[in-house]
Amino acid sequence: MGYVHDATRVDAKKYPKYVPGETCAACQFYLAAPTEPWGPCSIFPRKLVAARGWCDAFATRPAKR
C-alpha cells in the first residue's frame, strides 16, 4: 500500500491515480475530524496517519448533508 506522510511528495509516476490536492483528511477512510493533524485510518488498523498524507486507497469523503 503506497502511503506518504506528505501528499505533496507523492511520486505521480509511481501512483498515477493521485490527484494533487487529495489528502487523508479528505478521505472517507480517515476516521478523525478533517481538522485533526493525525488520526486513525480504517485501511491501516492500529496506526495513525497524517491528515496531510495520502495513500493509493484514497476515496473522497462524502459531503455531509
GISUL-V766590 format. One record per residue. N is the residue number from 0. RES is the residue in one small letter. PHI is phi in degrees with one decimal (* if undefined). PSI is psi as a letter, one per 30 degrees, with the letter a starting at -180 (none if undefined). Layout:
n->{N,N}
res->{RES,RES}
phi->{PHI,PHI}
psi->{PSI,PSI}
This chain:
n->{0,1,2,3,4,5,6,7,8,9,10,11,12,13,14,15,16,17,18,19,20,21,22,23,24,25,26,27,28,29,30,31,32,33,34,35,36,37,38,39,40,41,42,43,44,45,46,47,48,49,50,51,52,53,54,55,56,57,58,59,60,61,62,63,64}
res->{m,g,y,v,h,d,a,t,r,v,d,a,k,k,y,p,k,y,v,p,g,e,t,c,a,a,c,q,f,y,l,a,a,p,t,e,p,w,g,p,c,s,i,f,p,r,k,l,v,a,a,r,g,w,c,d,a,f,a,t,r,p,a,k,r}
phi->{*,-78.7,-136.8,-132.0,-71.7,-131.4,-59.5,-70.5,-105.2,-65.9,-80.4,-63.0,-72.8,-76.0,-125.1,-65.4,-80.3,-62.9,-118.3,-50.6,103.0,-72.4,-142.5,-57.5,-59.5,-100.9,-99.0,-67.7,-86.7,-75.6,-91.8,-91.0,-64.4,-58.0,-85.0,-77.1,-69.8,-137.0,-166.5,-72.2,-134.8,-70.5,-79.2,-118.2,-57.1,62.7,-128.2,-104.7,-120.8,-79.1,-59.1,-89.8,-79.8,-159.3,-138.3,-77.2,-96.7,-49.7,-141.3,-55.7,-67.3,-62.3,-70.6,-76.1,-95.4}
psi->{k,j,k,k,f,j,f,f,g,k,j,f,e,e,i,f,f,k,k,k,f,k,l,e,f,g,k,f,f,j,f,l,k,f,f,k,f,k,l,l,k,f,e,i,k,g,l,k,l,k,e,g,a,k,l,g,g,k,k,k,k,k,k,k,none}
